[in-house]
């Protein structure tokens, strides 16, 4: 979709320019609190199964961020104080505007997973989900806004993620691929901004 890519490019470029001062403050806070890089880079699976390294503002201590599961659970001890704030307000995700600008991601689309969890997708589902660019936000992200807290209550968090959360996410992803439209993307973006300001209830059209 040429129009979608054009919208992504212009929006991400403007976003990066407008948010540059905020990015600078976030980077300074991260560096002052713990040594290490500003960005956390992790391999994800993108369009047509191509691997890329996603950008996020680093929220964990460098020495321990690769230890433990690839999902964060509740009050994860690996997370810094700055990181907890960034995660709570989804500010760490803003760095993905870099990936949108480069064409590896879109503003709206299925969230990109690590190879380990993509391997849990049924083959047909995987092919359809990877037929579009992954996005910063989508209905699944809004539905599981408190995913970390939810998993913290499970006896086996990673198993709960694979067996309970992933199947629901896949349904949202497939619905997006089959019904995607520019107006639908705008609705998701508006709902995302609304959710960040405290309203977590999804509109009935997203269920």
C-alpha positions as CSV (number, residue, x, y, z in Angstrom):
1,X,0.0,0.0,0.0
2,X,1.9,3.0,-1.3
3,X,-0.4,5.5,0.5
4,X,0.2,3.8,3.8
5,X,4.0,3.8,3.3
6,X,3.9,7.5,2.4
7,X,1.8,8.3,5.5
8,X,4.2,6.3,7.7
9,X,7.3,8.1,6.2
10,X,5.9,11.6,6.6
11,X,4.4,10.9,10.1
12,X,7.5,9.3,11.5
13,X,9.8,12.0,10.1
14,X,7.6,14.7,11.6
15,X,7.4,12.8,14.8
16,X,11.1,12.4,15.1
17,X,11.7,16.1,14.5
18,X,9.0,17.2,16.9
19,X,10.0,14.8,19.6
20,X,13.7,15.4,19.3
21,X,13.9,17.4,22.6
22,X,12.0,14.7,24.4
23,X,14.2,12.0,23.0
24,X,17.2,14.0,24.2
25,X,15.8,14.2,27.8
26,X,15.0,10.4,27.8
27,X,18.5,9.6,26.5
28,X,20.1,11.8,29.3
29,X,18.0,10.1,32.0
30,X,18.9,6.6,30.8
31,X,22.6,7.4,30.7
32,X,22.6,9.1,34.1
33,X,20.8,6.2,35.8
34,X,22.8,3.2,34.4
35,X,25.8,2.7,32.2
36,X,25.2,1.4,28.7
37,X,23.7,2.4,25.3
38,X,20.6,4.6,25.0
39,X,18.8,2.1,22.7
40,X,18.0,-1.5,23.3
41,X,18.3,-3.5,20.1
42,X,16.7,-6.8,19.7
43,X,16.2,-9.1,16.7
44,X,12.6,-9.3,15.5
45,X,10.8,-10.9,12.6
46,X,9.5,-8.4,10.1
47,X,7.9,-8.3,6.6
48,X,8.1,-11.6,4.8
49,X,10.0,-13.2,7.7
50,X,13.0,-10.8,7.3
51,X,14.9,-10.3,10.5
52,X,15.7,-6.8,11.7
53,X,16.9,-5.2,14.9
54,X,14.1,-3.1,16.6
55,X,14.8,0.2,18.4
56,X,13.6,0.8,21.9
57,X,14.8,3.1,24.6
58,X,16.7,0.9,27.0
59,X,14.7,0.2,30.2
60,X,16.9,-2.6,31.7
61,X,20.4,-2.8,33.2
62,X,22.8,-3.9,30.5
63,X,24.5,-6.6,32.6
64,X,21.2,-8.5,33.2
65,X,18.9,-7.6,30.3
66,X,19.7,-10.8,28.4
67,X,19.1,-12.9,31.5
68,X,15.7,-14.4,32.1
69,X,12.7,-14.7,29.8
70,X,12.2,-12.6,26.6
71,X,9.0,-11.2,28.1
72,X,8.9,-8.9,31.1
73,X,6.8,-9.9,34.0
74,X,5.4,-7.5,36.7
75,X,8.0,-5.7,38.7
76,X,10.9,-7.3,36.7
77,X,14.1,-6.7,38.8
78,X,16.0,-6.1,35.5
79,X,14.1,-2.9,34.9
80,X,15.6,0.5,36.0
81,X,13.6,3.2,37.7
82,X,13.7,5.3,34.5
83,X,12.8,2.2,32.6
84,X,9.7,1.5,34.7
85,X,8.5,5.1,34.0
86,X,9.2,4.8,30.3
87,X,7.4,1.4,30.1
88,X,4.4,2.6,32.1
89,X,3.8,5.5,29.7
90,X,5.0,3.5,26.6
91,X,7.7,6.1,25.9
92,X,10.3,3.4,25.2
93,X,8.3,2.5,22.1
94,X,8.7,5.9,20.6
95,X,12.2,5.0,19.4
96,X,10.5,2.7,16.9
97,X,9.7,5.8,14.8
98,X,13.3,5.2,13.5
99,X,12.2,1.8,12.3
100,X,9.1,3.2,10.7
101,X,11.1,5.9,8.9
102,X,13.5,3.3,7.5
103,X,10.6,1.1,6.2
104,X,11.2,-1.9,8.5
105,X,8.0,-1.1,10.4
106,X,4.7,0.8,10.1
107,X,2.9,3.0,12.6
108,X,0.1,0.4,12.7
109,X,0.3,-3.3,12.2
110,X,0.9,-6.6,14.0
111,X,3.6,-6.2,16.7
112,X,6.9,-7.8,15.6
113,X,7.8,-10.9,17.7
114,X,11.2,-12.4,18.5
115,X,11.9,-15.6,16.4
116,X,11.3,-17.8,19.3
117,X,7.6,-16.8,19.6
118,X,7.1,-16.6,15.8
119,X,8.0,-20.3,15.8
120,X,4.9,-20.9,17.9
121,X,2.6,-19.6,15.1
122,X,0.8,-22.1,12.9
123,X,2.3,-22.0,9.4
124,X,-0.7,-20.4,7.6
125,X,-1.1,-17.8,10.4
126,X,2.6,-17.0,10.3
127,X,2.5,-16.5,6.5
128,X,-0.5,-14.1,6.7
129,X,0.8,-12.1,9.7
130,X,4.2,-11.6,8.0
131,X,2.6,-10.5,4.8
132,X,2.4,-6.9,6.2
133,X,4.9,-4.7,7.9
134,X,4.9,-5.0,11.7
135,X,3.7,-1.9,13.6
136,X,4.2,0.1,16.7
137,X,0.6,-0.3,17.7
138,X,-2.5,-2.4,16.9
139,X,-5.7,-3.7,18.6
140,X,-3.8,-6.5,20.2
141,X,-1.4,-4.0,21.9
142,X,-4.4,-2.1,23.3
143,X,-6.1,-5.2,24.4
144,X,-3.0,-6.4,26.3
145,X,-2.0,-2.9,27.5
146,X,-1.3,-4.5,31.0
147,X,0.2,-7.7,29.6
148,X,3.2,-7.6,32.1
149,X,0.8,-7.4,35.1
150,X,-1.4,-10.1,33.7
151,X,1.5,-12.5,33.2
152,X,2.9,-11.8,36.6
153,X,-0.2,-13.5,38.1
154,X,0.4,-16.7,36.1
155,X,2.2,-19.7,37.7
156,X,4.2,-20.1,34.5
157,X,4.3,-16.7,32.8
158,X,6.1,-17.7,29.6
159,X,3.8,-20.7,29.1
160,X,0.8,-18.5,29.8
161,X,2.1,-16.1,27.1
162,X,2.5,-18.8,24.5
163,X,-0.7,-20.8,25.3
164,X,-3.1,-18.0,26.3
165,X,-1.9,-14.6,25.1
166,X,-0.4,-15.5,21.7
167,X,-3.5,-17.2,20.3
168,X,-5.6,-14.1,21.1
169,X,-3.0,-11.8,19.6
170,X,-2.9,-13.9,16.4
171,X,-6.7,-13.5,16.0
172,X,-6.3,-9.7,16.2
173,X,-3.4,-9.9,13.7
174,X,-5.3,-11.9,11.2
175,X,-8.3,-9.6,11.5
176,X,-6.1,-6.6,10.8
177,X,-4.5,-8.2,7.8
178,X,-7.8,-9.2,6.3
179,X,-9.6,-5.8,7.0
180,X,-6.8,-3.3,7.0
181,X,-7.5,0.2,5.6
182,X,-6.3,3.7,6.0
183,X,-9.4,4.7,8.0
184,X,-8.9,1.6,10.2
185,X,-5.3,2.6,10.9
186,X,-6.4,6.1,11.9
187,X,-8.9,4.7,14.3
188,X,-6.2,2.5,15.9
189,X,-3.9,5.5,16.2
190,X,-6.6,7.6,17.9
191,X,-7.5,4.7,20.3
192,X,-3.8,4.3,21.1
193,X,-3.4,8.0,22.0
194,X,-6.6,7.8,24.1
195,X,-5.4,4.7,25.9
196,X,-2.1,6.4,26.8
197,X,-4.1,9.0,28.7
198,X,-5.9,6.5,30.9
199,X,-8.8,5.1,28.9
200,X,-8.1,1.4,28.4
201,X,-11.5,0.2,27.2
202,X,-11.6,-0.9,23.6
203,X,-14.3,0.3,21.3
204,X,-16.8,-2.4,20.3
205,X,-15.7,-2.4,16.7
206,X,-12.3,-3.7,17.8
207,X,-13.6,-6.8,19.5
